[in-house]
Amino acid sequence: MKNYIKHERPEYIEALESIRHLYRPEKYRFILAESLVLYFAAQTTCLTDILKNTNRRLKEYGYKAVSLGFIRNVLNR
């Protein structure tokens, strides 16, 4: 996976940040993680790459990592 994603900030992340105050932190983490999984799933089909990139982004935002089972559940695999 290319490193350009690290510097890229999708528009929907900015939109989520603008309504962050409406959600409890746990619910916001779930919404953010689900959005990131779907974003990275459009980039690659490798589950470990999706997991690694999603967890890296969540860590940047200060949230706990998600598991591979979470990713499989979101992607219905």
MOBELRA-V998986 format. One record per pair of residues at least 12 apart in sequence whose ideal C-beta (glycine too) atoms are under 10 Angstrom apart, sorted by the first residue. I is the first residue (numbers start at 1). J is the second residue. Records with the same first field share a line. If there is no record, write none. Layout:
I=J + J
This chain:
1=40 + 43 + 44 + 46 + 49 + 50 + 52 + 53
2=43
5=39 + 40 + 43 + 53 + 56 + 57
6=53 + 56 + 57 + 60
8=39
9=57
10=35 + 36 + 39
12=32 + 35 + 36 + 38 + 39
13=32 + 35 + 36 + 39 + 57 + 61
15=35
16=28 + 31 + 32 + 35 + 36 + 61
17=32 + 61
19=31
20=32 + 61
25=62 + 63
26=63 + 64
28=61 + 63
29=58 + 61 + 62 + 63 + 64 + 66
30=63 + 66 + 70 + 74
32=54 + 57 + 58 + 61 + 63 + 66
33=54 + 55 + 57 + 58 + 61 + 63 + 64 + 65 + 66 + 70 + 71 + 74
34=54 + 66 + 70 + 71 + 73 + 74
35=54 + 57 + 74
36=50 + 53 + 54 + 55 + 56 + 57 + 58 + 61 + 66 + 71 + 74
37=50 + 51 + 53 + 54 + 66 + 70 + 71 + 72 + 73 + 74 + 75
38=50 + 54 + 74 + 75
39=53 + 54 + 57
40=52 + 53 + 54 + 56 + 57 + 71
41=53 + 54 + 71 + 74 + 75 + 77
45=75 + 77
47=68 + 71 + 72 + 75 + 77
48=68 + 71
50=66 + 68 + 71 + 72 + 74 + 75
51=65 + 66 + 67 + 68 + 70 + 71 + 72
52=65
54=66 + 70 + 71 + 74
55=67 + 71
